[in-house]
């Protein structure tokens, strides 16, 4: 098992952090907390930075590939909220762009792929352009991680870990096939059912691309790795098990072999939106399973196959409620998470752009005080 370099954060400062301990199943005295999409539009400092540095010709994906910007945006919520982890600021479509896919983030729409992948021939054309240059193209990502890791040493006691982030193969494939966001992912499910061999080749290609993206982050300093499946909940369990889980497992394989100086592997986290019917299949030999707001943590744990840490799952809608409602919801989540070997407090999905940052800071403080 390849060892991470001697000065990697897991070897030098983050292995005893609340987050890493919790992911590894050692429940810390204080419950660690961070928020998906904690960096970005909910923060005034983010909006000010984007206003100062963005140009009309640069879309969101290009912003993610400016190391100084990606690093600064990643660090902003750690400074403001005092969360127990930074989550690398990027987008699930970044590795596709670096692999040569013509994709843009269109304001008000989301990811738009210029040439959707709708047929077996389309799949073959895509995977024929093997992304041999991807490792070179990933250098801005590596540099952003390096800058972020250096920046985290200057915040608090310097032990805050960075979580690497990547989109799951099914979500990437769904965007590639539909060409833009979809409510029901009918196009992707149709390709899956009509041409299962081509679908398998497409998702394996997506697993290779997103897995290498995730590995680059871990090698350069991320102390954990999360695979995020936005659209997993659109599938029934049998289809997920047959046509999705194998590719997600392949994506994780790109980082599973990395270990710290003590031989402990990098913690792996799997999160799917709307995955309540899939939890029995979502433990792909990972350390933690993220749970969205639809299923209580203790109920989800009963469905999950294996002894894992749970992550989640405050309903983002609660953020706009009076504080006494938020406080009661926090206690409910903590109680449900207490049955697991360990619990990482989070939202059940990302921070909405309209969220009040002062509320998020107050939630962090409340969780830490309990």
Beta strands, then each sheet from edge to edge (+ up, - down):
strand 1: 85-87
strand 2: 103-106
strand 3: 110-113
strand 4: 161-167
strand 5: 224-229
strand 6: 267-272
strand 7: 288-290
strand 8: 309-314
strand 9: 343-347
sheet 1: 1+ 4+ 5+ 6+ 7+ 8+ 9+
sheet 2: 2+ 3-
end
